[in-house]
């Protein structure tokens, strides 16, 4: 319980909370009921939260076969129910993460 894993500070006093998850097998993202409630509550308050998921393709143990998926906090209920089948805001191959693009999504 508590707050998401990362608190990011950007220019102009913008703070964003980021939950980090890893899915090594299957498609399910393990979000606790508390985590889902936190993201939904903060979305209602217009406080930006995101969930960043590293998904290993078809259960491959190889990091270079994984991808990074970004979800907004408003998607927490869907993400807990449907896992990585939930449409992501953005996705990148693990070996080609566009960090500037990720930052752009977080500050929008």
Gaussian input, Z-matrix of N, CA and C with variables (Angstrom, degrees):
# hf/3-21g

backbone

0 1
 N
 C     1     B1
 C     2     B2     1     A1
 N     3     B3     2     A2     1     D1
 C     4     B4     3     A3     2     D2
 C     5     B5     4     A4     3     D3
 N     6     B6     5     A5     4     D4
 C     7     B7     6     A6     5     D5
 C     8     B8     7     A7     6     D6
 N     9     B9     8     A8     7     D7
 C    10    B10     9     A9     8     D8
 C    11    B11    10    A10     9     D9
 N    12    B12    11    A11    10    D10
 C    13    B13    12    A12    11    D11
 C    14    B14    13    A13    12    D12
 N    15    B15    14    A14    13    D13
 C    16    B16    15    A15    14    D14
 C    17    B17    16    A16    15    D15
 N    18    B18    17    A17    16    D16
 C    19    B19    18    A18    17    D17
 C    20    B20    19    A19    18    D18
 N    21    B21    20    A20    19    D19
 C    22    B22    21    A21    20    D20
 C    23    B23    22    A22    21    D21
 N    24    B24    23    A23    22    D22
 C    25    B25    24    A24    23    D23
 C    26    B26    25    A25    24    D24
 N    27    B27    26    A26    25    D25
 C    28    B28    27    A27    26    D26
 C    29    B29    28    A28    27    D27
 N    30    B30    29    A29    28    D28
 C    31    B31    30    A30    29    D29
 C    32    B32    31    A31    30    D30
 N    33    B33    32    A32    31    D31
 C    34    B34    33    A33    32    D32
 C    35    B35    34    A34    33    D33
 N    36    B36    35    A35    34    D34
 C    37    B37    36    A36    35    D35
 C    38    B38    37    A37    36    D36
 N    39    B39    38    A38    37    D37
 C    40    B40    39    A39    38    D38
 C    41    B41    40    A40    39    D39
 N    42    B42    41    A41    40    D40
 C    43    B43    42    A42    41    D41
 C    44    B44    43    A43    42    D42
 N    45    B45    44    A44    43    D43
 C    46    B46    45    A45    44    D44
 C    47    B47    46    A46    45    D45
 N    48    B48    47    A47    46    D46
 C    49    B49    48    A48    47    D47
 C    50    B50    49    A49    48    D48
 N    51    B51    50    A50    49    D49
 C    52    B52    51    A51    50    D50
 C    53    B53    52    A52    51    D51
 N    54    B54    53    A53    52    D52
 C    55    B55    54    A54    53    D53
 C    56    B56    55    A55    54    D54
 N    57    B57    56    A56    55    D55
 C    58    B58    57    A57    56    D56
 C    59    B59    58    A58    57    D57
 N    60    B60    59    A59    58    D58
 C    61    B61    60    A60    59    D59
 C    62    B62    61    A61    60    D60
 N    63    B63    62    A62    61    D61
 C    64    B64    63    A63    62    D62
 C    65    B65    64    A64    63    D63
 N    66    B66    65    A65    64    D64
 C    67    B67    66    A66    65    D65
 C    68    B68    67    A67    66    D66
 N    69    B69    68    A68    67    D67
 C    70    B70    69    A69    68    D68
 C    71    B71    70    A70    69    D69
 N    72    B72    71    A71    70    D70
 C    73    B73    72    A72    71    D71
 C    74    B74    73    A73    72    D72
 N    75    B75    74    A74    73    D73
 C    76    B76    75    A75    74    D74
 C    77    B77    76    A76    75    D75
 N    78    B78    77    A77    76    D76
 C    79    B79    78    A78    77    D77
 C    80    B80    79    A79    78    D78
 N    81    B81    80    A80    79    D79
 C    82    B82    81    A81    80    D80
 C    83    B83    82    A82    81    D81
 N    84    B84    83    A83    82    D82
 C    85    B85    84    A84    83    D83
 C    86    B86    85    A85    84    D84
 N    87    B87    86    A86    85    D85
 C    88    B88    87    A87    86    D86
 C    89    B89    88    A88    87    D87
 N    90    B90    89    A89    88    D88
 C    91    B91    90    A90    89    D89
 C    92    B92    91    A91    90    D90
 N    93    B93    92    A92    91    D91
 C    94    B94    93    A93    92    D92
 C    95    B95    94    A94    93    D93
 N    96    B96    95    A95    94    D94
 C    97    B97    96    A96    95    D95
 C    98    B98    97    A97    96    D96
 N    99    B99    98    A98    97    D97
 C   100   B100    99    A99    98    D98
 C   101   B101   100   A100    99    D99
 N   102   B102   101   A101   100   D100
 C   103   B103   102   A102   101   D101
 C   104   B104   103   A103   102   D102
 N   105   B105   104   A104   103   D103
 C   106   B106   105   A105   104   D104
 C   107   B107   106   A106   105   D105
 N   108   B108   107   A107   106   D106
 C   109   B109   108   A108   107   D107
 C   110   B110   109   A109   108   D108
 N   111   B111   110   A110   109   D109
 C   112   B112   111   A111   110   D110
 C   113   B113   112   A112   111   D111
 N   114   B114   113   A113   112   D112
 C   115   B115   114   A114   113   D113
 C   116   B116   115   A115   114   D114
 N   117   B117   116   A116   115   D115
 C   118   B118   117   A117   116   D116
 C   119   B119   118   A118   117   D117
 N   120   B120   119   A119   118   D118
 C   121   B121   120   A120   119   D119
 C   122   B122   121   A121   120   D120
 N   123   B123   122   A122   121   D121
 C   124   B124   123   A123   122   D122
 C   125   B125   124   A124   123   D123
 N   126   B126   125   A125   124   D124
 C   127   B127   126   A126   125   D125
 C   128   B128   127   A127   126   D126
 N   129   B129   128   A128   127   D127
 C   130   B130   129   A129   128   D128
 C   131   B131   130   A130   129   D129
 N   132   B132   131   A131   130   D130
 C   133   B133   132   A132   131   D131
 C   134   B134   133   A133   132   D132
 N   135   B135   134   A134   133   D133
 C   136   B136   135   A135   134   D134
 C   137   B137   136   A136   135   D135
 N   138   B138   137   A137   136   D136
 C   139   B139   138   A138   137   D137
 C   140   B140   139   A139   138   D138
 N   141   B141   140   A140   139   D139
 C   142   B142   141   A141   140   D140
 C   143   B143   142   A142   141   D141
 N   144   B144   143   A143   142   D142
 C   145   B145   144   A144   143   D143
 C   146   B146   145   A145   144   D144
 N   147   B147   146   A146   145   D145
 C   148   B148   147   A147   146   D146
 C   149   B149   148   A148   147   D147
 N   150   B150   149   A149   148   D148
 C   151   B151   150   A150   149   D149
 C   152   B152   151   A151   150   D150
 N   153   B153   152   A152   151   D151
 C   154   B154   153   A153   152   D152
 C   155   B155   154   A154   153   D153
 N   156   B156   155   A155   154   D154
 C   157   B157   156   A156   155   D155
 C   158   B158   157   A157   156   D156
 N   159   B159   158   A158   157   D157
 C   160   B160   159   A159   158   D158
 C   161   B161   160   A160   159   D159
 N   162   B162   161   A161   160   D160
 C   163   B163   162   A162   161   D161
 C   164   B164   163   A163   162   D162
 N   165   B165   164   A164   163   D163
 C   166   B166   165   A165   164   D164
 C   167   B167   166   A166   165   D165
 N   168   B168   167   A167   166   D166
 C   169   B169   168   A168   167   D167
 C   170   B170   169   A169   168   D168
 N   171   B171   170   A170   169   D169
 C   172   B172   171   A171   170   D170
 C   173   B173   172   A172   171   D171
 N   174   B174   173   A173   172   D172
 C   175   B175   174   A174   173   D173
 C   176   B176   175   A175   174   D174
 N   177   B177   176   A176   175   D175
 C   178   B178   177   A177   176   D176
 C   179   B179   178   A178   177   D177
 N   180   B180   179   A179   178   D178
 C   181   B181   180   A180   179   D179
 C   182   B182   181   A181   180   D180
 N   183   B183   182   A182   181   D181
 C   184   B184   183   A183   182   D182
 C   185   B185   184   A184   183   D183
 N   186   B186   185   A185   184   D184
 C   187   B187   186   A186   185   D185
 C   188   B188   187   A187   186   D186
 N   189   B189   188   A188   187   D187
 C   190   B190   189   A189   188   D188
 C   191   B191   190   A190   189   D189
 N   192   B192   191   A191   190   D190
 C   193   B193   192   A192   191   D191
 C   194   B194   193   A193   192   D192
 N   195   B195   194   A194   193   D193
 C   196   B196   195   A195   194   D194
 C   197   B197   196   A196   195   D195
 N   198   B198   197   A197   196   D196
 C   199   B199   198   A198   197   D197
 C   200   B200   199   A199   198   D198
 N   201   B201   200   A200   199   D199
 C   202   B202   201   A201   200   D200
 C   203   B203   202   A202   201   D201
 N   204   B204   203   A203   202   D202
 C   205   B205   204   A204   203   D203
 C   206   B206   205   A205   204   D204
 N   207   B207   206   A206   205   D205
 C   208   B208   207   A207   206   D206
 C   209   B209   208   A208   207   D207
 N   210   B210   209   A209   208   D208
 C   211   B211   210   A210   209   D209
 C   212   B212   211   A211   210   D210
 N   213   B213   212   A212   211   D211
 C   214   B214   213   A213   212   D212
 C   215   B215   214   A214   213   D213
 N   216   B216   215   A215   214   D214
 C   217   B217   216   A216   215   D215
 C   218   B218   217   A217   216   D216
 N   219   B219   218   A218   217   D217
 C   220   B220   219   A219   218   D218
 C   221   B221   220   A220   219   D219
 N   222   B222   221   A221   220   D220
 C   223   B223   222   A222   221   D221
 C   224   B224   223   A223   222   D222
 N   225   B225   224   A224   223   D223
 C   226   B226   225   A225   224   D224
 C   227   B227   226   A226   225   D225
 N   228   B228   227   A227   226   D226
 C   229   B229   228   A228   227   D227
 C   230   B230   229   A229   228   D228
 N   231   B231   230   A230   229   D229
 C   232   B232   231   A231   230   D230
 C   233   B233   232   A232   231   D231
 N   234   B234   233   A233   232   D232
 C   235   B235   234   A234   233   D233
 C   236   B236   235   A235   234   D234
 N   237   B237   236   A236   235   D235
 C   238   B238   237   A237   236   D236
 C   239   B239   238   A238   237   D237
 N   240   B240   239   A239   238   D238
 C   241   B241   240   A240   239   D239
 C   242   B242   241   A241   240   D240
 N   243   B243   242   A242   241   D241
 C   244   B244   243   A243   242   D242
 C   245   B245   244   A244   243   D243
 N   246   B246   245   A245   244   D244
 C   247   B247   246   A246   245   D245
 C   248   B248   247   A247   246   D246
 N   249   B249   248   A248   247   D247
 C   250   B250   249   A249   248   D248
 C   251   B251   250   A250   249   D249
 N   252   B252   251   A251   250   D250
 C   253   B253   252   A252   251   D251
 C   254   B254   253   A253   252   D252
 N   255   B255   254   A254   253   D253
 C   256   B256   255   A255   254   D254
 C   257   B257   256   A256   255   D255
 N   258   B258   257   A257   256   D256
 C   259   B259   258   A258   257   D257
 C   260   B260   259   A259   258   D258
 N   261   B261   260   A260   259   D259
 C   262   B262   261   A261   260   D260
 C   263   B263   262   A262   261   D261
 N   264   B264   263   A263   262   D262
 C   265   B265   264   A264   263   D263
 C   266   B266   265   A265   264   D264
 N   267   B267   266   A266   265   D265
 C   268   B268   267   A267   266   D266
 C   269   B269   268   A268   267   D267
 N   270   B270   269   A269   268   D268
 C   271   B271   270   A270   269   D269
 C   272   B272   271   A271   270   D270
 N   273   B273   272   A272   271   D271
 C   274   B274   273   A273   272   D272
 C   275   B275   274   A274   273   D273
 N   276   B276   275   A275   274   D274
 C   277   B277   276   A276   275   D275
 C   278   B278   277   A277   276   D276
 N   279   B279   278   A278   277   D277
 C   280   B280   279   A279   278   D278
 C   281   B281   280   A280   279   D279
 N   282   B282   281   A281   280   D280
 C   283   B283   282   A282   281   D281
 C   284   B284   283   A283   282   D282
 N   285   B285   284   A284   283   D283
 C   286   B286   285   A285   284   D284
 C   287   B287   286   A286   285   D285
 N   288   B288   287   A287   286   D286
 C   289   B289   288   A288   287   D287
 C   290   B290   289   A289   288   D288
 N   291   B291   290   A290   289   D289
 C   292   B292   291   A291   290   D290
 C   293   B293   292   A292   291   D291
 N   294   B294   293   A293   292   D292
 C   295   B295   294   A294   293   D293
 C   296   B296   295   A295   294   D294
 N   297   B297   296   A296   295   D295
 C   298   B298   297   A297   296   D296
 C   299   B299   298   A298   297   D297
 N   300   B300   299   A299   298   D298
 C   301   B301   300   A300   299   D299
 C   302   B302   301   A301   300   D300
 N   303   B303   302   A302   301   D301
 C   304   B304   303   A303   302   D302
 C   305   B305   304   A304   303   D303
 N   306   B306   305   A305   304   D304
 C   307   B307   306   A306   305   D305
 C   308   B308   307   A307   306   D306
 N   309   B309   308   A308   307   D307
 C   310   B310   309   A309   308   D308
 C   311   B311   310   A310   309   D309
 N   312   B312   311   A311   310   D310
 C   313   B313   312   A312   311   D311
 C   314   B314   313   A313   312   D312
 N   315   B315   314   A314   313   D313
 C   316   B316   315   A315   314   D314
 C   317   B317   316   A316   315   D315
 N   318   B318   317   A317   316   D316
 C   319   B319   318   A318   317   D317
 C   320   B320   319   A319   318   D318
 N   321   B321   320   A320   319   D319
 C   322   B322   321   A321   320   D320
 C   323   B323   322   A322   321   D321

   B1=1.4448
   B2=1.5177
   B3=1.2955
   B4=1.4488
   B5=1.5118
   B6=1.3169
   B7=1.4536
   B8=1.5294
   B9=1.3485
   B10=1.4623
   B11=1.5286
   B12=1.3145
   B13=1.4628
   B14=1.5219
   B15=1.3347
   B16=1.4649
   B17=1.5229
   B18=1.3089
   B19=1.4515
   B20=1.5214
   B21=1.3194
   B22=1.4542
   B23=1.5193
   B24=1.3250
   B25=1.4606
   B26=1.5228
   B27=1.3201
   B28=1.4616
   B29=1.5254
   B30=1.3165
   B31=1.4586
   B32=1.5193
   B33=1.3088
   B34=1.4692
   B35=1.5277
   B36=1.3218
   B37=1.4535
   B38=1.5173
   B39=1.3265
   B40=1.4673
   B41=1.5234
   B42=1.3391
   B43=1.4513
   B44=1.5212
   B45=1.3303
   B46=1.4591
   B47=1.5236
   B48=1.3371
   B49=1.4631
   B50=1.5256
   B51=1.3224
   B52=1.4525
   B53=1.5234
   B54=1.3246
   B55=1.4662
   B56=1.5260
   B57=1.3102
   B58=1.4629
   B59=1.5238
   B60=1.3288
   B61=1.4687
   B62=1.5168
   B63=1.3354
   B64=1.4641
   B65=1.5182
   B66=1.3325
   B67=1.4671
   B68=1.5242
   B69=1.3462
   B70=1.4620
   B71=1.5168
   B72=1.3289
   B73=1.4711
   B74=1.5138
   B75=1.3017
   B76=1.4563
   B77=1.5194
   B78=1.3301
   B79=1.4494
   B80=1.5224
   B81=1.3358
   B82=1.4649
   B83=1.5280
   B84=1.3383
   B85=1.4566
   B86=1.5327
   B87=1.3154
   B88=1.4594
   B89=1.5272
   B90=1.3155
   B91=1.4570
   B92=1.5254
   B93=1.3149
   B94=1.4681
   B95=1.5291
   B96=1.3232
   B97=1.4709
   B98=1.5327
   B99=1.3377
   B100=1.4657
   B101=1.5291
   B102=1.3311
   B103=1.4642
   B104=1.5312
   B105=1.3229
   B106=1.4706
   B107=1.5263
   B108=1.3194
   B109=1.4653
   B110=1.5302
   B111=1.3221
   B112=1.4619
   B113=1.5246
   B114=1.3311
   B115=1.4672
   B116=1.5292
   B117=1.3111
   B118=1.4629
   B119=1.5341
   B120=1.3286
   B121=1.4622
   B122=1.5256
   B123=1.3282
   B124=1.4575
   B125=1.5293
   B126=1.3140
   B127=1.4678
   B128=1.5246
   B129=1.3396
   B130=1.4691
   B131=1.5254
   B132=1.3282
   B133=1.4652
   B134=1.5326
   B135=1.3192
   B136=1.4716
   B137=1.5391
   B138=1.3273
   B139=1.4615
   B140=1.5255
   B141=1.3190
   B142=1.4617
   B143=1.5307
   B144=1.3237
   B145=1.4603
   B146=1.5257
   B147=1.3176
   B148=1.4617
   B149=1.5191
   B150=1.3214
   B151=1.4589
   B152=1.5257
   B153=1.3185
   B154=1.4581
   B155=1.5234
   B156=1.3267
   B157=1.4647
   B158=1.5214
   B159=1.3197
   B160=1.4624
   B161=1.5218
   B162=1.3240
   B163=1.4644
   B164=1.5238
   B165=1.3239
   B166=1.4541
   B167=1.5244
   B168=1.3215
   B169=1.4626
   B170=1.5196
   B171=1.3287
   B172=1.4640
   B173=1.5212
   B174=1.3270
   B175=1.4576
   B176=1.5146
   B177=1.3286
   B178=1.4555
   B179=1.5235
   B180=1.3315
   B181=1.4577
   B182=1.5381
   B183=1.3196
   B184=1.4639
   B185=1.5286
   B186=1.3195
   B187=1.4609
   B188=1.5187
   B189=1.3319
   B190=1.4649
   B191=1.5291
   B192=1.3167
   B193=1.4694
   B194=1.5292
   B195=1.3287
   B196=1.4669
   B197=1.5246
   B198=1.3372
   B199=1.4559
   B200=1.5194
   B201=1.3132
   B202=1.4457
   B203=1.5211
   B204=1.3443
   B205=1.4607
   B206=1.5202
   B207=1.3297
   B208=1.4552
   B209=1.5223
   B210=1.3330
   B211=1.4673
   B212=1.5217
   B213=1.3294
   B214=1.4599
   B215=1.5255
   B216=1.3181
   B217=1.4551
   B218=1.5184
   B219=1.3373
   B220=1.4665
   B221=1.5256
   B222=1.3255
   B223=1.4590
   B224=1.5238
   B225=1.3187
   B226=1.4712
   B227=1.5293
   B228=1.3310
   B229=1.4732
   B230=1.5201
   B231=1.3256
   B232=1.4699
   B233=1.5219
   B234=1.3212
   B235=1.4658
   B236=1.5212
   B237=1.3322
   B238=1.4698
   B239=1.5227
   B240=1.3339
   B241=1.4739
   B242=1.5260
   B243=1.3280
   B244=1.4685
   B245=1.5218
   B246=1.3219
   B247=1.4565
   B248=1.5167
   B249=1.3244
   B250=1.4614
   B251=1.5284
   B252=1.3422
   B253=1.4588
   B254=1.5265
   B255=1.3293
   B256=1.4568
   B257=1.5260
   B258=1.3324
   B259=1.4727
   B260=1.5336
   B261=1.3107
   B262=1.4664
   B263=1.5281
   B264=1.3406
   B265=1.4627
   B266=1.5236
   B267=1.3235
   B268=1.4600
   B269=1.5172
   B270=1.3219
   B271=1.4736
   B272=1.5267
   B273=1.3214
   B274=1.4554
   B275=1.5181
   B276=1.3402
   B277=1.4664
   B278=1.5319
   B279=1.3272
   B280=1.4603
   B281=1.5223
   B282=1.3217
   B283=1.4635
   B284=1.5228
   B285=1.3357
   B286=1.4716
   B287=1.5237
   B288=1.3194
   B289=1.4622
   B290=1.5236
   B291=1.3240
   B292=1.4634
   B293=1.5311
   B294=1.3289
   B295=1.4586
   B296=1.5216
   B297=1.3277
   B298=1.4676
   B299=1.5254
   B300=1.3185
   B301=1.4609
   B302=1.5322
   B303=1.3271
   B304=1.4556
   B305=1.5278
   B306=1.3188
   B307=1.4740
   B308=1.5203
   B309=1.3226
   B310=1.4556
   B311=1.5240
   B312=1.3208
   B313=1.4749
   B314=1.5316
   B315=1.3242
   B316=1.4621
   B317=1.5272
   B318=1.3165
   B319=1.4733
   B320=1.5273
   B321=1.3241
   B322=1.4730
   B323=1.4979
   A1=109.71
   A2=115.15
   A3=119.06
   A4=110.44
   A5=115.01
   A6=120.60
   A7=109.01
   A8=117.15
   A9=119.24
   A10=112.51
   A11=115.38
   A12=122.42
   A13=114.75
   A14=117.26
   A15=120.83
   A16=111.39
   A17=115.42
   A18=122.28
   A19=105.56
   A20=116.50
   A21=121.73
   A22=109.55
   A23=116.76
   A24=122.05
   A25=108.37
   A26=114.79
   A27=121.38
   A28=109.16
   A29=116.22
   A30=121.48
   A31=110.65
   A32=115.90
   A33=123.45
   A34=112.38
   A35=118.13
   A36=121.45
   A37=115.76
   A38=118.08
   A39=120.84
   A40=109.58
   A41=115.74
   A42=121.95
   A43=108.62
   A44=116.18
   A45=123.02
   A46=107.86
   A47=116.31
   A48=120.97
   A49=108.83
   A50=115.28
   A51=121.44
   A52=109.96
   A53=116.03
   A54=123.19
   A55=107.43
   A56=117.71
   A57=122.36
   A58=109.62
   A59=116.46
   A60=121.79
   A61=109.27
   A62=115.21
   A63=122.11
   A64=107.74
   A65=115.97
   A66=121.92
   A67=106.50
   A68=115.94
   A69=120.52
   A70=112.72
   A71=116.71
   A72=121.00
   A73=108.35
   A74=115.24
   A75=119.50
   A76=112.78
   A77=115.13
   A78=120.54
   A79=112.62
   A80=116.93
   A81=122.13
   A82=111.36
   A83=115.16
   A84=121.91
   A85=107.03
   A86=116.72
   A87=120.57
   A88=110.96
   A89=115.15
   A90=122.47
   A91=107.35
   A92=116.85
   A93=119.81
   A94=109.12
   A95=117.53
   A96=119.84
   A97=111.60
   A98=117.08
   A99=120.51
   A100=110.73
   A101=117.10
   A102=120.25
   A103=110.97
   A104=116.48
   A105=120.09
   A106=109.36
   A107=116.88
   A108=120.96
   A109=111.29
   A110=117.21
   A111=121.59
   A112=110.03
   A113=116.70
   A114=120.53
   A115=111.45
   A116=117.43
   A117=120.56
   A118=110.64
   A119=117.05
   A120=120.57
   A121=110.74
   A122=116.57
   A123=119.88
   A124=111.99
   A125=117.49
   A126=119.87
   A127=109.76
   A128=116.69
   A129=121.19
   A130=111.40
   A131=116.69
   A132=121.76
   A133=112.26
   A134=116.06
   A135=123.34
   A136=112.96
   A137=114.93
   A138=121.95
   A139=106.56
   A140=117.73
   A141=119.55
   A142=113.77
   A143=114.65
   A144=121.55
   A145=107.67
   A146=115.40
   A147=121.36
   A148=109.12
   A149=114.50
   A150=121.56
   A151=106.54
   A152=116.16
   A153=122.35
   A154=107.66
   A155=116.43
   A156=122.26
   A157=110.24
   A158=116.40
   A159=120.70
   A160=106.27
   A161=116.16
   A162=121.24
   A163=109.11
   A164=115.27
   A165=120.95
   A166=108.34
   A167=117.15
   A168=122.71
   A169=111.43
   A170=115.56
   A171=123.56
   A172=112.23
   A173=116.57
   A174=120.42
   A175=114.82
   A176=117.09
   A177=120.05
   A178=110.79
   A179=118.10
   A180=119.83
   A181=112.70
   A182=117.04
   A183=120.70
   A184=110.55
   A185=116.21
   A186=120.94
   A187=110.98
   A188=118.14
   A189=119.72
   A190=112.79
   A191=118.18
   A192=122.15
   A193=110.55
   A194=117.20
   A195=119.83
   A196=110.05
   A197=114.27
   A198=119.91
   A199=108.89
   A200=115.03
   A201=122.29
   A202=107.99
   A203=116.61
   A204=122.68
   A205=108.55
   A206=116.95
   A207=121.68
   A208=109.88
   A209=115.46
   A210=122.95
   A211=108.43
   A212=117.38
   A213=119.95
   A214=108.49
   A215=116.21
   A216=121.67
   A217=113.24
   A218=116.89
   A219=121.00
   A220=112.70
   A221=116.79
   A222=122.24
   A223=113.16
   A224=118.25
   A225=121.68
   A226=112.73
   A227=118.29
   A228=120.17
   A229=109.56
   A230=116.73
   A231=121.43
   A232=111.18
   A233=115.84
   A234=120.63
   A235=111.15
   A236=117.26
   A237=120.94
   A238=110.81
   A239=117.24
   A240=120.98
   A241=112.44
   A242=117.54
   A243=121.32
   A244=114.24
   A245=117.27
   A246=120.50
   A247=111.80
   A248=115.81
   A249=120.68
   A250=112.94
   A251=117.59
   A252=120.09
   A253=110.77
   A254=117.50
   A255=122.46
   A256=107.73
   A257=118.12
   A258=119.62
   A259=110.87
   A260=116.11
   A261=122.15
   A262=110.39
   A263=115.49
   A264=120.05
   A265=110.07
   A266=114.49
   A267=121.03
   A268=108.29
   A269=115.29
   A270=120.26
   A271=108.39
   A272=114.13
   A273=120.97
   A274=109.57
   A275=117.92
   A276=119.46
   A277=107.80
   A278=116.86
   A279=121.19
   A280=112.28
   A281=116.70
   A282=120.18
   A283=112.94
   A284=117.60
   A285=120.30
   A286=111.39
   A287=116.78
   A288=120.12
   A289=109.02
   A290=115.44
   A291=121.52
   A292=107.38
   A293=117.11
   A294=121.28
   A295=111.86
   A296=117.89
   A297=120.54
   A298=110.20
   A299=116.72
   A300=121.11
   A301=110.40
   A302=117.11
   A303=121.03
   A304=110.02
   A305=116.95
   A306=121.22
   A307=110.33
   A308=117.42
   A309=122.01
   A310=110.40
   A311=117.57
   A312=121.92
   A313=111.30
   A314=116.45
   A315=120.60
   A316=113.01
   A317=117.83
   A318=120.32
   A319=112.86
   A320=118.16
   A321=120.31
   A322=111.12
   D1=160.76
   D2=179.88
   D3=132.87
   D4=-141.89
   D5=-179.03
   D6=-109.40
   D7=167.06
   D8=177.88
   D9=-56.96
   D10=166.12
   D11=-172.89
   D12=-61.87
   D13=-35.65
   D14=-174.79
   D15=-126.96
   D16=139.68
   D17=169.97
   D18=-115.06
   D19=113.76
   D20=-176.43
   D21=-104.92
   D22=135.19
   D23=177.76
   D24=-110.95
   D25=131.58
   D26=178.30
   D27=-119.27
   D28=174.03
   D29=178.64
   D30=-55.44
   D31=155.70
   D32=175.86
   D33=67.14
   D34=23.93
   D35=174.30
   D36=74.60
   D37=17.72
   D38=178.32
   D39=-81.61
   D40=126.59
   D41=174.93
   D42=-115.39
   D43=137.07
   D44=-179.51
   D45=-129.83
   D46=136.77
   D47=176.76
   D48=-101.94
   D49=137.99
   D50=-174.18
   D51=-130.75
   D52=120.96
   D53=175.29
   D54=-91.83
   D55=133.84
   D56=-179.63
   D57=-109.04
   D58=130.74
   D59=179.89
   D60=-135.52
   D61=151.70
   D62=174.90
   D63=-127.54
   D64=131.58
   D65=176.27
   D66=-117.34
   D67=103.69
   D68=-177.89
   D69=-91.11
   D70=-28.99
   D71=179.93
   D72=-133.18
   D73=140.07
   D74=177.24
   D75=72.98
   D76=-155.32
   D77=-173.88
   D78=-127.66
   D79=-1.54
   D80=-175.09
   D81=-80.91
   D82=133.00
   D83=174.18
   D84=-100.05
   D85=118.97
   D86=-175.61
   D87=-82.51
   D88=95.81
   D89=174.56
   D90=-110.49
   D91=128.72
   D92=177.77
   D93=-73.20
   D94=159.92
   D95=175.35
   D96=-55.95
   D97=-36.30
   D98=177.74
   D99=-63.39
   D100=-43.55
   D101=-179.99
   D102=-63.89
   D103=-42.71
   D104=178.28
   D105=-60.79
   D106=-48.23
   D107=-179.25
   D108=-60.68
   D109=-40.89
   D110=179.45
   D111=-59.14
   D112=-49.61
   D113=-177.32
   D114=-65.22
   D115=-41.82
   D116=-179.67
   D117=-66.72
   D118=-44.05
   D119=179.31
   D120=-60.16
   D121=-45.86
   D122=-178.22
   D123=-70.74
   D124=-30.11
   D125=173.91
   D126=-64.54
   D127=-41.84
   D128=177.36
   D129=-61.93
   D130=-32.49
   D131=179.33
   D132=-85.33
   D133=0.60
   D134=-177.27
   D135=62.09
   D136=32.94
   D137=173.46
   D138=-98.97
   D139=118.45
   D140=-173.19
   D141=-68.91
   D142=124.43
   D143=171.71
   D144=-130.60
   D145=150.47
   D146=-179.55
   D147=-138.76
   D148=160.04
   D149=176.02
   D150=-125.70
   D151=121.51
   D152=-179.00
   D153=-109.39
   D154=120.85
   D155=-173.33
   D156=-117.25
   D157=128.15
   D158=168.61
   D159=-94.53
   D160=117.58
   D161=-177.90
   D162=-113.38
   D163=124.92
   D164=178.20
   D165=-86.69
   D166=116.78
   D167=-176.28
   D168=-58.90
   D169=126.07
   D170=176.77
   D171=49.99
   D172=34.10
   D173=176.60
   D174=72.18
   D175=13.30
   D176=179.97
   D177=-64.16
   D178=132.63
   D179=179.08
   D180=-77.83
   D181=-2.94
   D182=-176.69
   D183=-83.77
   D184=123.23
   D185=-179.46
   D186=-59.16
   D187=-38.39
   D188=-177.34
   D189=-70.40
   D190=-6.01
   D191=176.37
   D192=-100.49
   D193=9.39
   D194=-178.37
   D195=-101.29
   D196=169.98
   D197=177.20
   D198=-135.17
   D199=161.00
   D200=178.62
   D201=-108.79
   D202=128.23
   D203=-177.37
   D204=-120.35
   D205=134.65
   D206=179.64
   D207=-112.69
   D208=130.36
   D209=178.11
   D210=-126.36
   D211=148.35
   D212=173.65
   D213=-87.07
   D214=158.37
   D215=-177.68
   D216=-57.55
   D217=-30.72
   D218=178.55
   D219=-60.64
   D220=-20.03
   D221=-178.39
   D222=-90.05
   D223=4.98
   D224=-172.25
   D225=-58.76
   D226=-41.19
   D227=-179.64
   D228=-64.29
   D229=-47.87
   D230=178.26
   D231=-61.11
   D232=-44.10
   D233=-177.82
   D234=-62.93
   D235=-40.53
   D236=178.03
   D237=-66.79
   D238=-34.39
   D239=-177.29
   D240=-84.58
   D241=-42.63
   D242=-172.48
   D243=-106.37
   D244=-8.13
   D245=-179.88
   D246=64.25
   D247=-147.26
   D248=-175.49
   D249=-72.00
   D250=-0.06
   D251=171.95
   D252=-75.92
   D253=-11.76
   D254=173.90
   D255=-67.28
   D256=130.91
   D257=179.07
   D258=-59.72
   D259=126.16
   D260=-179.35
   D261=-83.75
   D262=153.53
   D263=172.81
   D264=-65.61
   D265=-36.94
   D266=179.77
   D267=-157.57
   D268=157.41
   D269=177.17
   D270=-148.60
   D271=146.51
   D272=-179.54
   D273=-140.06
   D274=144.77
   D275=169.90
   D276=-65.00
   D277=141.36
   D278=-176.56
   D279=-54.54
   D280=-34.59
   D281=-177.21
   D282=-83.58
   D283=-4.02
   D284=-177.88
   D285=-136.26
   D286=44.47
   D287=-178.54
   D288=-68.04
   D289=127.41
   D290=177.78
   D291=-91.99
   D292=88.82
   D293=-173.74
   D294=-59.96
   D295=-37.35
   D296=178.50
   D297=-65.49
   D298=-36.83
   D299=177.64
   D300=-67.48
   D301=-42.29
   D302=176.66
   D303=-59.13
   D304=-46.39
   D305=178.65
   D306=-58.74
   D307=-43.47
   D308=-179.59
   D309=-57.85
   D310=-43.27
   D311=179.12
   D312=-63.60
   D313=-37.18
   D314=-176.15
   D315=-73.60
   D316=-25.66
   D317=-177.06
   D318=-100.72
   D319=-0.11
   D320=179.73
   D321=-71.15

